[in-house]
Amino acid sequence: MLLAVFLVGIALLMLLIIKFKVNPFLALIGVAVVMGLATGLPLNEIPTNIAAGFGSTMESIGIVIALGIILGQLLYETGGTEEIANLVLSKVGIKNSPLAMNITGLIVAIPVFFDAAFVILVSIAKQLSEKTGIHFARFVTALGVGLIVGHCLVIPTPGPLAVAGNVNAPIGPFIFYSLVVSIPACLVGGVLYSKLTVPKFFPESKNAVIRTQDDILKDMAMEAKDDSRPSGGLAIFLIFLPILLILAGTVVTTIVGSDNAAVNTFFAFIGDKNIALFIGVIVAMILLKKYLKRPMDDVLSEAAGQAGMVFLITGAGGSFGQIINASGIGDYLVGVMGDLNMPLILLAFLLSQILRAAQGSATVALVTTSSIVAPTIAAVGASPVLVGLAVCCGSVGLSLPNDSGFWVINRFSGFSFSDTMKIWTVGGLIAGITGFITVLVLSLFSGVLPGLY
């Protein structure tokens, strides 16, 4: 019954948004209420869980979204994102620009949470699309998949770090093999998948005129004479400033530990994602003010207007996920999967994948699944590194509307609901499966590869 309610709820949500064009915020709240009733939640707990899910999502990423939009708006208004695009194209060329976006996503996701990183970097993807003539969907897929793979697989991101701890895997080998698994996952799910499918999903891309490198270089030469815009180097610095602050907070607090409380506290403070982005926005406001063509207040007001509907839809996604969790659907699926007799690596992957789809959060799927399979690893003589990586791969794909990240991709890319499913949900699923296949290949050589046991 719980499984049926979950599947019908997802189908109803898609029907309302795609077929009947209901606003996603209203559809998410409405279907959450219906699912709460259908699963037998007490009437007084349904609105409580909806409010709790909305609030916890906003607590996690609300400030990040607001500050990310402001930073992106400042860079856009001053021409900073265009200068970054020029710089990237001059270094990697048109052909490799989606790959560059993919690798950037993988690297940036290590210190920065997925939602914040996408909000910060999507403006660069838009400029690269405009500069090259390559469809925007290719850059969004490349960026999004790179980010989610880094978020779910590479330490010191909290999710995979928790997995390594739960399964008692050695950190050094876990990091090394996570990178081995991440690279093909990114390339297949983010770059190759988008290259093969964007012409089908977006027929207008077939008629797009891909610009030549010479034309772009000529434009850059002309624009270089324009000192009314910040340099590409300055714009990149402003984007990576909060990223570097977050990374510094992670690294320093890890190294110092409890030996120096004052240093630990200071770097934990500036490394907090909200504080780091706030510092980045303040620095950007100071350094970019002279490049603005209109008053700063007008720019900030426009950014606030853009944030409104993003807040509503992202928060409603959290409400939807909270109702699913409160109904017991996730616990039911855990119980069913735990009773199946299958190889532990496969069980770890499937359980993580199902939990990711059922409750939305990749981090929750990582922590929960690794806690469930950890006691069995020693009993069956499995490799803790390989089992842990299988858990991580399972959490990559099947981002559904109960995932706040789905709505961040949807709103900031400007794609329809169905297009978001095609390029983001399916792209992530392919990346996760590719990563798991790589784990299976590694398991064939586990007797000779160092660090796996």
Solvent accessible surface area in square Angstrom, and as a share of the most:
residue,aa,sasa,rsa
1,M,166,0.74
2,L,45,0.22
3,L,73,0.36
4,A,52,0.40
5,V,13,0.08
6,F,14,0.06
7,L,104,0.52
8,V,97,0.56
9,G,3,0.03
10,I,17,0.08
11,A,58,0.45
12,L,56,0.28
13,L,0,0.00
14,M,56,0.25
15,L,87,0.43
16,L,45,0.22
17,I,15,0.08
18,I,64,0.33
19,K,135,0.57
20,F,120,0.50
21,K,156,0.66
22,V,47,0.27
23,N,55,0.28
24,P,18,0.12
25,F,50,0.21
26,L,112,0.56
27,A,2,0.01
28,L,0,0.00
29,I,41,0.21
30,G,34,0.32
31,V,1,0.01
32,A,0,0.00
33,V,54,0.31
34,V,75,0.43
35,M,3,0.01
36,G,0,0.00
37,L,95,0.47
38,A,46,0.36
39,T,29,0.17
40,G,59,0.57
41,L,22,0.11
42,P,67,0.42
43,L,133,0.66
44,N,110,0.56
45,E,72,0.32
46,I,7,0.03
47,P,81,0.51
48,T,88,0.51
49,N,20,0.10
50,I,23,0.12
51,A,65,0.51
52,A,50,0.39
53,G,1,0.01
54,F,56,0.23
55,G,36,0.35
56,S,59,0.38
57,T,16,0.09
58,M,37,0.17
59,E,142,0.64
60,S,55,0.36
61,I,10,0.05
62,G,8,0.08
63,I,98,0.50
64,V,1,0.00
65,I,0,0.00
66,A,30,0.23
67,L,19,0.09
68,G,0,0.00
69,I,9,0.04
70,I,37,0.19
71,L,1,0.01
72,G,11,0.11
73,Q,13,0.06
74,L,0,0.00
75,L,1,0.00
76,Y,133,0.51
77,E,36,0.16
78,T,1,0.01
79,G,10,0.09
80,G,0,0.00
81,T,1,0.00
82,E,39,0.18
83,E,30,0.13
84,I,3,0.02
85,A,0,0.00
86,N,6,0.03
87,L,61,0.30
88,V,35,0.20
89,L,0,0.00
90,S,45,0.29
91,K,155,0.66
92,V,54,0.31
93,G,17,0.16
94,I,17,0.09
95,K,176,0.75
96,N,68,0.35
97,S,0,0.00
98,P,1,0.01
99,L,57,0.28
100,A,21,0.16
101,M,6,0.02
102,N,1,0.00
103,I,78,0.40
104,T,38,0.22
105,G,0,0.00
106,L,20,0.10
107,I,100,0.51
108,V,2,0.01
109,A,0,0.00
110,I,38,0.19
111,P,19,0.12
112,V,4,0.02
113,F,79,0.33
114,F,9,0.04
115,D,17,0.09
116,A,1,0.01
117,A,0,0.00
118,F,0,0.00
119,V,5,0.03
120,I,4,0.02
121,L,1,0.00
122,V,6,0.04
123,S,17,0.11
124,I,10,0.05
125,A,0,0.00
126,K,84,0.35
127,Q,14,0.06
128,L,1,0.01
129,S,16,0.11
130,E,123,0.55
131,K,14,0.06
132,T,0,0.00
133,G,20,0.20
134,I,14,0.07
135,H,36,0.16
136,F,31,0.13
137,A,0,0.00
138,R,39,0.14
139,F,0,0.00
140,V,2,0.01
141,T,2,0.01
142,A,0,0.00
143,L,0,0.00
144,G,0,0.00
145,V,0,0.00
146,G,0,0.00
147,L,0,0.00
148,I,6,0.03
149,V,0,0.00
150,G,0,0.00
151,H,15,0.07
152,C,0,0.00
153,L,1,0.00
154,V,3,0.02
155,I,14,0.07
156,P,42,0.26
157,T,4,0.02
158,P,66,0.42
159,G,2,0.02
160,P,0,0.00
161,L,81,0.40
162,A,35,0.27
163,V,0,0.00
164,A,1,0.01
165,G,56,0.54
166,N,57,0.29
167,V,7,0.04
168,N,128,0.66
169,A,9,0.07
170,P,63,0.40
171,I,76,0.39
172,G,48,0.46
173,P,37,0.23
174,F,0,0.00
175,I,56,0.28
176,F,120,0.50
177,Y,8,0.03
178,S,0,0.00
179,L,71,0.36
180,V,51,0.29
181,V,0,0.00
182,S,0,0.00
183,I,95,0.48
184,P,39,0.25
185,A,1,0.01
186,C,3,0.02
187,L,72,0.36
188,V,49,0.28
189,G,0,0.00
190,G,0,0.00
191,V,25,0.15
192,L,87,0.43
193,Y,19,0.07
194,S,1,0.01
195,K,112,0.47
196,L,121,0.60
197,T,25,0.15
198,V,3,0.02
199,P,49,0.31
200,K,156,0.66
201,F,49,0.20
202,F,13,0.05
203,P,81,0.51
204,E,100,0.45
205,S,21,0.14
206,K,138,0.59
207,N,128,0.66
208,A,42,0.33
209,V,123,0.70
210,I,90,0.45
211,R,70,0.26
212,T,76,0.44
213,Q,57,0.25
214,D,92,0.48
215,D,61,0.31
216,I,1,0.00
217,L,78,0.39
218,K,132,0.56
219,D,43,0.22
220,M,36,0.16
221,A,59,0.45
222,M,138,0.62
223,E,40,0.18
224,A,84,0.65
225,K,174,0.74
226,D,64,0.33
227,D,128,0.66
228,S,43,0.28
229,R,43,0.16
230,P,1,0.01
231,S,67,0.43
232,G,9,0.09
233,G,45,0.43
234,L,45,0.22
235,A,0,0.00
236,I,52,0.27
237,F,92,0.38
238,L,0,0.00
239,I,0,0.00
240,F,60,0.25
241,L,26,0.13
242,P,1,0.00
243,I,7,0.04
244,L,94,0.47
245,L,30,0.15
246,I,15,0.08
247,L,62,0.31
248,A,31,0.24
249,G,5,0.05
250,T,42,0.25
251,V,64,0.37
252,V,33,0.19
253,T,32,0.19
254,T,106,0.62
255,I,129,0.65
256,V,32,0.18
257,G,29,0.28
258,S,106,0.68
259,D,130,0.68
260,N,69,0.35
261,A,73,0.56
262,A,77,0.60
263,V,52,0.30
264,N,38,0.19
265,T,92,0.54
266,F,112,0.47
267,F,53,0.22
268,A,54,0.42
269,F,115,0.48
270,I,20,0.10
271,G,12,0.12
272,D,60,0.31
273,K,42,0.18
274,N,32,0.16
275,I,47,0.24
276,A,0,0.00
277,L,1,0.00
278,F,105,0.44
279,I,54,0.27
280,G,0,0.00
281,V,6,0.03
282,I,67,0.34
283,V,38,0.22
284,A,0,0.00
285,M,45,0.20
286,I,122,0.62
287,L,70,0.35
288,L,0,0.00
289,K,136,0.57
290,K,161,0.68
291,Y,34,0.13
292,L,25,0.12
293,K,136,0.57
294,R,86,0.31
295,P,83,0.52
296,M,32,0.14
297,D,104,0.54
298,D,65,0.34
299,V,0,0.00
300,L,48,0.24
301,S,74,0.48
302,E,72,0.32
303,A,1,0.01
304,A,67,0.52
305,G,61,0.58
306,Q,83,0.37
307,A,5,0.04
308,G,33,0.32
309,M,77,0.34
310,V,12,0.07
311,F,57,0.24
312,L,68,0.34
313,I,0,0.00
314,T,0,0.00
315,G,0,0.00
316,A,0,0.00
317,G,0,0.00
318,G,14,0.13
319,S,0,0.00
320,F,0,0.00
321,G,5,0.05
322,Q,54,0.24
323,I,0,0.00
324,I,0,0.00
325,N,70,0.36
326,A,41,0.32
327,S,17,0.11
328,G,19,0.18
329,I,0,0.00
330,G,8,0.08
331,D,112,0.58
332,Y,93,0.35
333,L,15,0.08
334,V,29,0.17
335,G,37,0.36
336,V,62,0.35
337,M,13,0.06
338,G,43,0.42
339,D,124,0.64
340,L,81,0.41
341,N,159,0.82
342,M,53,0.24
343,P,95,0.59
344,L,21,0.11
345,I,27,0.14
346,L,62,0.31
347,L,22,0.11
348,A,0,0.00
349,F,15,0.06
350,L,56,0.28
351,L,1,0.00
352,S,0,0.00
353,Q,13,0.06
354,I,50,0.25
355,L,8,0.04
356,R,4,0.01
357,A,10,0.08
358,A,0,0.00
359,Q,13,0.06
360,G,1,0.01
361,S,40,0.26
362,A,9,0.07
363,T,45,0.26
364,V,72,0.42
365,A,0,0.00
366,L,1,0.00
367,V,59,0.34
368,T,46,0.27
369,T,0,0.00
370,S,0,0.00
371,S,58,0.37
372,I,62,0.32
373,V,2,0.01
374,A,25,0.19
375,P,102,0.64
376,T,54,0.31
377,I,9,0.04
378,A,92,0.71
379,A,88,0.68
380,V,89,0.51
381,G,49,0.47
382,A,21,0.16
383,S,2,0.01
384,P,26,0.16
385,V,0,0.00
386,L,3,0.01
387,V,0,0.00
388,G,0,0.00
389,L,0,0.00
390,A,0,0.00
391,V,0,0.00
392,C,0,0.00
393,C,1,0.00
394,G,0,0.00
395,S,0,0.00
396,V,2,0.01
397,G,0,0.00
398,L,50,0.25
399,S,3,0.02
400,L,20,0.10
401,P,0,0.00
402,N,6,0.03
403,D,15,0.08
404,S,24,0.16
405,G,4,0.04
406,F,0,0.00
407,W,1,0.00
408,V,0,0.00
409,I,0,0.00
410,N,6,0.03
411,R,88,0.32
412,F,28,0.12
413,S,9,0.06
414,G,63,0.60
415,F,29,0.12
416,S,59,0.38
417,F,10,0.04
418,S,36,0.23
419,D,27,0.14
420,T,0,0.00
421,M,33,0.15
422,K,70,0.30
423,I,1,0.01
424,W,6,0.02
425,T,5,0.03
426,V,58,0.33
427,G,0,0.00
428,G,3,0.02
429,L,48,0.24
430,I,51,0.26
431,A,0,0.00
432,G,0,0.00
433,I,71,0.36
434,T,22,0.13
435,G,0,0.00
436,F,15,0.06
437,I,94,0.48
438,T,23,0.13
439,V,0,0.00
440,L,73,0.37
441,V,72,0.41
442,L,18,0.09
443,S,32,0.21
444,L,140,0.70
445,F,109,0.45
446,S,20,0.13
447,G,76,0.73
448,V,118,0.68
449,L,57,0.28
450,P,106,0.67
451,G,30,0.28
452,L,1,0.00
453,Y,160,0.61
